[in-house]
Amino acid sequence: MRLRRRHPSAADPARRHPHTGVRPFRATAAAILATTLAAALTGACSPADPALKTAGAASPGPRTAARNAQQWTASWGATMQQATDYTDHTDDTKGTDGAANWSREGFHDESLRQVIRLSVGGSALRLRFSNAYGTRPLHLAGATVARSDGQAKARPGTARALTFDHARSRTVPAGGTAVTDPVSLPTANLEKLTVTLRFTTPTGPATMHRFTTATSYRAPGDRLDSTADEAFDRRTSHAWYYLTGADVLAAGPDSAASVMVFGDSLMDGVGTSPGTDDRFSDKLAERLIAAGRPTGIANAGLAGDRLLHDSPCFGESGTARFVRELRGHTGLRAVFVHLGANDLSRLSDGDSCGENSRPVTARQLIDGHRALIREAHARGIKAIGVTLPPLAGAVFPFTDPAGIEARRELNHWIRTSHAYDAVLDAARVLTDPQDPDRTRPGYVSQDGLHPSDAGYLAMASAVDLTTL
C-alpha cells in the first residue's frame, strides 16, 4: 500500500500487552482476550493444503548435537531504497514533529545515530551496511554499537567499536555492501541497540529506508562514544540510512532458522503509532518468544512498493528485489509475501511517484506472485501468501472499481490455488463484517487504509505458528 501522511492510531489496550494472542495461554485477562480473538480468527492463517504444509521447503535434517551449536541468524532487517524527496509529512522536508528526510543531502563531518530492536538475542552480533544506491564511495570513518537507554542515549559502558576486517574504517563502493566483524556484545530477545556512524567526507545522496516509526538522530563532529542524547542536536528523521541488517550468534535446535516479512506498507508497519514496535513483524516476534520458540525475524517491507513496476519514490518492484532480499538475510526458512495493492492504486495525473505506473490485471499480479514463489522454493524457503485487506475505505482516493475487483480475484487465488505453502488471510482478519469493502473499525488507522496497532496485533495473533 502506498504511504500517505502518518496519523497515530488511537491508543488501544491490546497494544499494551505485547504477548497477547500467544499460545500457550496464561490465566490472565489478557490471555482470555487473546483466546477469544484466536477463536474468532481460527483458520485465518493455515497451510494452503495439508499435503503442502512443507511443499517446496527444505526438509529438516536429523536432529544431531551439531544443531545445538551456535549459528548466525537474521534478527533485524530494513530494505534499502534510493534517495527520494518524498516524505510522509506535511511538507517537502519535515512534519510537525520536526522529523526530516535526509536522503538527498546525505551527511558530512557529523555522526548519525540510529535505534533498532532485535527480534532475538545472541552471544555476538554483526551488522550489515549498504551503499546500493550511492552515487560515490561511502567512507565510514568509524562506527559503534551500544545498548539503548531510550531516544538517542547509549547505556554507559556498553559501547563497542565496529570493525571491518579488523579495521576501524571502511570505504564501501557505490552499489556495494559491508558486513562488520563479529562483536562480543551479548544481547537479549527484543533488546534495543544504538548504532552510530561517523562521516568525515560528504556521502552524497544516501541509501535509505524511507519509513519507520523509530527515530534517527544526527550531530556535528565525532559522537561515536557519546552516551547522552544532549550530544545530538534536535534534528531527527523517521528513516534508517545505510543500516540494512543485524545478525546474532544464537544457540538451540532452530538457532539458524529465521523468517522474513516481504512486501509493501502492510509489512513495513504504516499505521502504527510513532515510537512503538507494533508492526506485524514485531508482534509476531513477541508471539514466538512467548511460545518458547524465539525466532529471528527480518522485515523487508517497503512502503509504497509495487509487485510489478519500480517507482522513483517507493523503490524497486517486488519482483526486482525479492532474490536480493532472500540472499541478504541469514538462515531464512519462511517468508510472508504481501504485494499487489499499490499496483492497483490510481495516482493522480502529474504525480511523479507514478512514473512507470500502468494498469495491471489480476492475472498479471498472479503471475508475479508465482514468480516469487518459484524463487523462494528454489532456495528451500517456505512461501506464505498474505491476502490484501480492503482498499475502498481510504480517506484519500486509492483505487477504482476495477482495482477492487482485481483485489478480490487475487485474494481468491491466494486462498484456493495452493501455490503458497500456507496463507495468512489478512483480509479475513481485518475486514468489517458489515461491509466487505472496508476494514473493521478499531483495526484501521486514521487513513482508513492501513491497520492500526490493534489491527497488526490481530494479524500476528492469526498466524498458525506451526506453519513456520
C-alpha positions as CSV (number, residue, x, y, z in Angstrom):
1,M,0.0,0.0,0.0
2,R,1.2,3.5,-0.7
3,L,2.4,5.5,2.2
4,R,0.4,8.6,3.0
5,R,0.6,11.1,5.8
6,R,1.0,9.2,9.0
7,H,-1.6,9.6,11.7
8,P,-1.1,7.9,15.1
9,S,-3.8,5.4,15.7
10,A,-5.8,5.7,18.8
11,A,-4.5,4.1,21.9
12,D,-5.7,0.5,22.2
13,P,-5.4,-1.6,25.4
14,A,-4.3,-4.6,23.3
15,R,-1.1,-2.7,22.4
16,R,0.0,-2.6,26.0
17,H,0.1,-6.4,26.2
18,P,2.9,-7.4,23.8
19,H,2.3,-11.1,24.2
20,T,-1.5,-11.1,23.7
21,G,-2.6,-13.9,21.4
22,V,0.3,-16.2,22.3
23,R,-0.1,-19.9,22.8
24,P,0.2,-21.5,25.4
25,F,-2.0,-19.0,27.2
26,R,-1.7,-17.7,30.7
27,A,-4.6,-17.5,33.0
28,T,-4.9,-13.7,32.8
29,A,-7.4,-11.2,31.5
30,A,-5.1,-10.5,28.5
31,A,-4.9,-14.2,27.8
32,I,-8.7,-14.6,27.9
33,L,-9.0,-11.7,25.5
34,A,-6.4,-13.3,23.2
35,T,-8.2,-16.7,23.4
36,T,-11.4,-15.0,22.2
37,L,-9.5,-13.3,19.4
38,A,-7.8,-16.5,18.3
39,A,-11.1,-18.4,18.3
40,A,-12.7,-15.8,16.1
41,L,-9.8,-16.0,13.7
42,T,-9.3,-19.8,13.6
43,G,-8.2,-20.8,10.1
44,A,-7.1,-17.3,9.1
45,C,-3.6,-18.5,8.8
46,S,-3.3,-22.1,7.8
47,P,-1.5,-24.4,5.4
48,A,-2.8,-23.9,1.9
49,D,-3.3,-27.7,1.9
50,P,-2.2,-30.3,4.5
51,A,-0.1,-32.0,1.8
52,L,1.6,-28.7,1.0
53,K,2.5,-27.8,4.6
54,T,6.1,-28.1,3.7
55,A,5.9,-28.3,0.0
56,G,8.9,-26.6,-1.7
57,A,10.6,-26.0,1.6
58,A,13.7,-27.7,2.8
59,S,13.0,-30.8,5.0
60,P,14.5,-30.7,8.5
61,G,17.7,-32.8,8.7
62,P,18.4,-35.3,11.5
63,R,18.4,-33.7,15.0
64,T,22.0,-34.0,16.0
65,A,24.2,-32.4,18.6
66,A,25.6,-30.2,15.9
67,R,22.3,-28.4,15.6
68,N,22.8,-27.1,19.1
69,A,26.0,-25.3,18.1
70,Q,25.8,-21.5,17.8
71,Q,24.9,-20.2,14.4
72,W,24.3,-16.9,12.8
73,T,20.6,-15.9,12.3
74,A,19.0,-12.7,11.0
75,S,17.5,-10.7,13.9
76,W,16.6,-7.4,12.3
77,G,16.4,-6.0,8.8
78,A,15.4,-3.0,6.7
79,T,15.0,-2.8,2.9
80,M,17.1,-0.1,1.3
81,Q,15.9,2.2,-1.5
82,Q,17.3,5.2,-3.5
83,A,17.3,8.7,-2.1
84,T,14.0,10.5,-2.7
85,D,12.3,13.8,-2.0
86,Y,9.1,12.1,-0.9
87,T,8.2,12.2,2.7
88,D,5.2,11.1,4.8
89,H,5.0,14.5,6.4
90,T,3.0,17.7,5.8
91,D,5.6,19.5,3.7
92,D,8.6,18.6,1.5
93,T,11.2,18.4,4.3
94,K,9.7,17.8,7.7
95,G,6.4,17.4,9.6
96,T,5.1,18.9,12.7
97,D,7.4,16.7,14.8
98,G,10.4,18.2,13.1
99,A,11.5,14.9,11.5
100,A,13.1,15.1,8.1
101,N,14.1,13.1,5.1
102,W,17.9,13.4,4.9
103,S,18.5,11.1,1.9
104,R,19.0,13.8,-0.7
105,E,21.5,15.9,1.3
106,G,23.4,13.0,2.8
107,F,25.9,13.5,5.6
108,H,29.3,15.3,6.1
109,D,31.5,15.8,9.1
110,E,28.9,14.5,11.5
111,S,27.6,11.5,13.4
112,L,24.4,9.6,12.7
113,R,22.8,7.5,15.5
114,Q,20.0,5.0,14.7
115,V,18.0,2.8,17.0
116,I,16.9,-0.7,16.2
117,R,15.1,-3.5,18.1
118,L,16.4,-7.1,17.7
119,S,13.9,-9.9,17.4
120,V,16.1,-12.4,19.1
121,G,19.4,-12.1,21.1
122,G,22.6,-13.9,21.0
123,S,26.2,-14.1,22.3
124,A,27.6,-11.9,19.5
125,L,26.4,-9.5,16.8
126,R,27.3,-8.4,13.3
127,L,25.8,-5.6,11.3
128,R,25.3,-5.1,7.6
129,F,25.5,-1.8,5.7
130,S,24.5,-0.9,2.1
131,N,25.6,1.7,-0.4
132,A,23.5,0.1,-3.0
133,Y,22.1,3.4,-4.4
134,G,25.1,5.6,-3.6
135,T,26.5,7.8,-6.4
136,R,30.0,7.7,-4.9
137,P,32.0,5.5,-2.5
138,L,30.8,5.7,1.1
139,H,33.5,6.3,3.7
140,L,32.7,5.1,7.2
141,A,35.3,6.8,9.3
142,G,34.1,4.8,12.4
143,A,31.1,3.0,13.8
144,T,29.9,1.8,17.3
145,V,27.1,-0.2,18.7
146,A,25.7,0.1,22.2
147,R,22.7,-0.9,24.3
148,S,20.0,1.7,24.1
149,D,18.9,3.8,27.1
150,G,16.0,5.4,25.2
151,Q,15.9,8.1,22.5
152,A,19.5,8.9,21.4
153,K,21.0,7.7,24.7
154,A,23.5,4.9,24.8
155,R,24.0,2.9,28.0
156,P,27.3,3.9,29.6
157,G,29.9,1.2,29.4
158,T,28.3,-0.8,26.7
159,A,29.7,0.8,23.5
160,R,31.6,-1.5,21.2
161,A,33.7,-0.3,18.3
162,L,32.7,-1.9,15.0
163,T,35.4,-3.2,12.7
164,F,35.6,-4.4,9.1
165,D,38.3,-7.0,8.5
166,H,39.8,-5.7,11.8
167,A,39.9,-2.1,10.6
168,R,38.0,0.8,12.3
169,S,37.1,2.4,9.0
170,R,35.7,1.1,5.7
171,T,35.0,2.6,2.3
172,V,32.0,0.9,0.7
173,P,32.0,1.3,-3.1
174,A,28.9,2.7,-4.9
175,G,26.5,-0.2,-5.2
176,G,28.3,-2.2,-2.6
177,T,27.7,-3.6,0.9
178,A,29.8,-4.2,4.0
179,V,29.5,-6.6,7.0
180,T,31.2,-5.9,10.3
181,D,33.4,-8.4,12.1
182,P,31.6,-10.2,15.0
183,V,31.1,-8.0,18.0
184,S,31.3,-9.5,21.5
185,L,28.1,-7.9,22.9
186,P,25.6,-10.4,24.3
187,T,22.1,-9.3,23.6
188,A,18.6,-10.3,24.7
189,N,15.4,-11.0,22.8
190,L,13.7,-7.8,21.8
191,E,16.6,-5.6,23.0
192,K,17.1,-2.2,21.5
193,L,20.5,-1.0,20.3
194,T,22.0,2.2,19.1
195,V,24.2,2.1,16.0
196,T,26.3,5.3,15.4
197,L,28.2,6.1,12.2
198,R,30.9,8.7,11.8
199,F,31.2,10.5,8.4
200,T,34.2,12.8,7.6
201,T,33.7,13.3,3.9
202,P,30.5,14.1,2.0
203,T,28.4,11.0,1.4
204,G,26.3,12.3,-1.4
205,P,22.6,11.1,-1.7
206,A,22.1,8.4,1.0
207,T,20.9,4.9,0.5
208,M,17.9,4.7,2.9
209,H,14.8,3.1,4.2
210,R,12.2,5.8,4.0
211,F,9.5,4.9,6.5
212,T,10.0,3.8,10.1
213,T,8.3,4.7,13.4
214,A,11.8,4.7,15.0
215,T,13.8,8.0,15.3
216,S,17.3,8.6,13.9
217,Y,19.5,11.4,15.2
218,R,22.4,13.4,13.8
219,A,25.0,15.6,15.4
220,P,28.1,17.6,14.2
221,G,31.5,16.1,14.6
222,D,32.6,12.8,16.3
223,R,29.9,11.5,18.7
224,L,30.7,7.8,18.3
225,D,31.2,7.2,22.1
226,S,28.7,9.8,23.4
227,T,26.2,8.3,25.8
228,A,23.9,11.4,26.4
229,D,21.3,12.4,23.9
230,E,22.2,16.0,24.6
231,A,25.2,15.4,22.4
232,F,22.9,15.1,19.5
233,D,21.1,18.2,18.2
234,R,17.3,18.1,17.8
235,R,17.5,17.2,14.1
236,T,15.6,13.9,13.7
237,S,14.4,11.6,11.0
238,H,11.9,8.8,10.8
239,A,14.1,6.8,8.4
240,W,17.1,4.5,8.5
241,Y,20.2,5.2,6.5
242,Y,22.7,2.6,5.2
243,L,21.9,0.1,8.0
244,T,20.2,-2.9,6.4
245,G,20.7,-5.9,8.7
246,A,21.7,-7.3,12.1
247,D,22.6,-10.9,12.7
248,V,23.1,-12.6,16.1
249,L,25.0,-15.7,17.1
250,A,22.4,-17.9,18.7
251,A,22.3,-21.4,20.1
252,G,19.5,-24.0,20.0
253,P,18.0,-26.6,17.7
254,D,16.4,-23.9,15.5
255,S,19.0,-21.2,16.0
256,A,19.8,-20.8,12.3
257,A,16.2,-20.5,11.3
258,S,14.7,-17.1,10.6
259,V,11.6,-15.6,9.0
260,M,11.3,-12.7,6.6
261,V,8.2,-10.5,6.0
262,F,8.3,-9.1,2.5
263,G,6.0,-6.6,0.8
264,D,4.6,-3.1,1.0
265,S,3.4,-0.8,3.7
266,L,1.4,-3.5,5.4
267,M,4.7,-5.3,6.1
268,D,6.5,-2.1,6.7
269,G,4.1,-1.1,9.5
270,V,2.5,2.0,8.2
271,G,-0.4,3.0,10.5
272,T,1.3,2.0,13.8
273,S,1.9,4.6,16.5
274,P,5.2,6.6,16.3
275,G,7.8,5.4,18.7
276,T,6.4,1.9,19.1
277,D,7.3,-1.5,17.9
278,D,3.8,-2.6,16.9
279,R,4.4,-3.7,13.3
280,F,3.2,-7.2,12.2
281,S,6.7,-8.5,12.4
282,D,7.2,-7.0,15.9
283,K,4.1,-8.7,17.2
284,L,4.9,-12.0,15.5
285,A,8.4,-12.0,17.1
286,E,6.8,-11.4,20.5
287,R,4.3,-14.3,20.0
288,L,7.1,-16.7,19.0
289,I,9.2,-15.8,22.1
290,A,6.3,-16.2,24.5
291,A,5.5,-19.6,22.9
292,G,9.0,-20.7,23.7
293,R,10.2,-20.5,20.0
294,P,12.3,-17.4,19.7
295,T,12.9,-16.9,16.0
296,G,14.8,-14.2,14.2
297,I,12.6,-12.0,12.0
298,A,13.8,-9.7,9.3
299,N,11.5,-7.0,7.9
300,A,11.8,-6.5,4.2
301,G,8.6,-4.3,3.8
302,L,8.9,-1.2,1.7
303,A,6.1,1.3,2.0
304,G,4.6,2.1,-1.4
305,D,6.2,-0.9,-3.1
306,R,4.6,-2.4,-6.1
307,L,4.8,-6.0,-7.2
308,L,5.5,-5.4,-10.9
309,H,6.9,-1.9,-11.5
310,D,9.5,0.3,-10.0
311,S,8.8,3.8,-8.5
312,P,11.1,6.8,-8.2
313,C,9.5,7.4,-4.7
314,F,8.9,4.0,-3.4
315,G,11.8,1.9,-4.7
316,E,12.3,-1.2,-6.8
317,S,9.4,-3.5,-7.6
318,G,8.9,-6.7,-5.5
319,T,9.9,-8.9,-8.4
320,A,13.1,-7.0,-8.9
321,R,14.3,-7.0,-5.3
322,F,13.0,-10.4,-3.9
323,V,16.0,-12.6,-4.7
324,R,18.4,-10.0,-3.3
325,E,16.4,-9.9,0.0
326,L,16.4,-13.7,0.2
327,R,20.2,-13.7,-0.2
328,G,20.7,-10.8,2.2
329,H,19.3,-12.4,5.3
330,T,20.8,-15.4,7.1
331,G,19.1,-18.7,7.7
332,L,15.7,-18.0,6.2
333,R,13.2,-20.8,6.4
334,A,10.0,-18.9,5.6
335,V,8.8,-15.7,4.0
336,F,5.5,-13.9,4.3
337,V,4.5,-12.1,1.0
338,H,2.1,-9.2,0.7
339,L,2.1,-7.3,-2.5
340,G,-0.2,-6.0,-5.2
341,A,-2.2,-3.3,-3.5
342,N,-0.1,-0.4,-4.9
343,D,-0.2,-2.0,-8.4
344,L,-4.0,-1.4,-8.1
345,S,-3.7,2.3,-6.9
346,R,-4.8,5.1,-9.2
347,L,-2.4,8.0,-8.9
348,S,-3.5,11.5,-9.9
349,D,-2.2,13.0,-13.2
350,G,1.2,14.6,-12.8
351,D,2.1,12.6,-9.7
352,S,5.8,12.0,-10.1
353,C,5.6,8.9,-7.9
354,G,3.5,7.3,-10.6
355,E,6.3,7.1,-13.1
356,N,6.3,3.7,-14.8
357,S,2.8,3.1,-13.4
358,R,0.3,1.4,-15.6
359,P,-2.9,-0.5,-15.1
360,V,-2.5,-4.2,-14.2
361,T,-4.8,-7.1,-14.2
362,A,-5.4,-9.8,-11.6
363,R,-3.8,-12.3,-13.9
364,Q,-0.6,-10.2,-14.1
365,L,-0.5,-10.0,-10.3
366,I,-0.9,-13.7,-10.0
367,D,1.9,-14.3,-12.4
368,G,4.1,-12.0,-10.3
369,H,3.3,-13.9,-7.2
370,R,4.0,-17.2,-8.9
371,A,7.5,-15.9,-9.8
372,L,8.2,-15.0,-6.2
373,I,7.0,-18.5,-5.0
374,R,9.4,-20.1,-7.5
375,E,12.3,-18.1,-6.2
376,A,11.6,-19.0,-2.6
377,H,11.1,-22.7,-3.3
378,A,14.3,-22.8,-5.4
379,R,16.1,-21.9,-2.2
380,G,14.3,-24.2,0.1
381,I,12.3,-21.4,1.7
382,K,8.6,-21.8,2.6
383,A,6.4,-19.1,1.0
384,I,3.4,-17.8,2.9
385,G,0.9,-15.7,1.0
386,V,-0.9,-12.8,2.7
387,T,-4.3,-11.7,1.2
388,L,-4.9,-8.0,0.5
389,P,-7.1,-6.2,3.1
390,P,-9.9,-3.9,1.8
391,L,-8.9,-0.9,-0.3
392,A,-12.1,1.1,-0.6
393,G,-12.2,2.7,2.8
394,A,-9.2,5.0,2.4
395,V,-9.8,8.7,3.2
396,F,-7.9,9.6,0.0
397,P,-8.7,8.3,-3.5
398,F,-6.7,5.0,-3.8
399,T,-8.3,2.7,-6.4
400,D,-11.3,2.3,-8.6
401,P,-13.9,-0.4,-9.1
402,A,-11.6,-2.3,-11.5
403,G,-8.9,-2.3,-8.8
404,I,-11.4,-3.6,-6.1
405,E,-12.4,-6.4,-8.4
406,A,-8.8,-7.4,-9.2
407,R,-8.1,-7.5,-5.4
408,R,-11.0,-10.0,-5.0
409,E,-9.6,-12.2,-7.8
410,L,-6.1,-12.1,-6.4
411,N,-7.2,-13.0,-2.9
412,H,-9.3,-15.9,-4.2
413,W,-6.3,-17.2,-6.0
414,I,-4.0,-16.9,-2.9
415,R,-6.6,-18.7,-0.8
416,T,-7.5,-21.5,-3.2
417,S,-4.7,-22.2,-5.6
418,H,-2.4,-24.0,-3.1
419,A,0.5,-22.2,-4.8
420,Y,1.6,-20.8,-1.5
421,D,2.7,-23.3,1.2
422,A,0.4,-21.5,3.7
423,V,-1.9,-18.5,3.8
424,L,-2.3,-15.7,6.3
425,D,-5.8,-14.4,5.4
426,A,-5.2,-10.8,6.5
427,A,-8.3,-9.7,4.5
428,R,-10.5,-12.1,6.7
429,V,-8.9,-10.8,9.9
430,L,-9.3,-7.1,9.1
431,T,-12.5,-6.9,7.1
432,D,-15.6,-5.2,8.6
433,P,-18.2,-8.0,8.8
434,Q,-20.8,-5.3,8.0
435,D,-19.0,-4.0,4.9
436,P,-16.7,-6.4,3.0
437,D,-15.0,-3.5,1.1
438,R,-13.9,-1.7,4.3
439,T,-11.6,-2.5,7.3
440,R,-13.1,-3.4,10.6
441,P,-13.5,-0.4,12.9
442,G,-10.8,-0.5,15.6
443,Y,-8.4,-2.4,13.3
444,V,-7.8,0.5,10.9
445,S,-5.7,3.6,11.3
446,Q,-6.9,7.1,10.7
447,D,-6.1,7.0,6.9
448,G,-8.8,4.3,6.5
449,L,-6.4,2.0,4.7
450,H,-3.6,0.7,6.9
451,P,-4.1,-1.3,10.0
452,S,-3.9,0.3,13.5
453,D,-1.8,-1.1,16.3
454,A,-4.7,-3.4,17.2
455,G,-5.0,-4.5,13.5
456,Y,-1.4,-5.5,13.3
457,L,-1.7,-7.4,16.6
458,A,-4.8,-9.2,15.2
459,M,-2.8,-10.2,12.1
460,A,0.1,-11.6,14.2
461,S,-2.4,-13.4,16.5
462,A,-3.9,-15.1,13.5
463,V,-0.7,-16.8,12.4
464,D,-0.6,-20.5,12.9
465,L,2.9,-20.9,14.4
466,T,3.1,-24.5,13.2
467,T,3.3,-23.3,9.6
468,L,6.6,-21.5,10.3
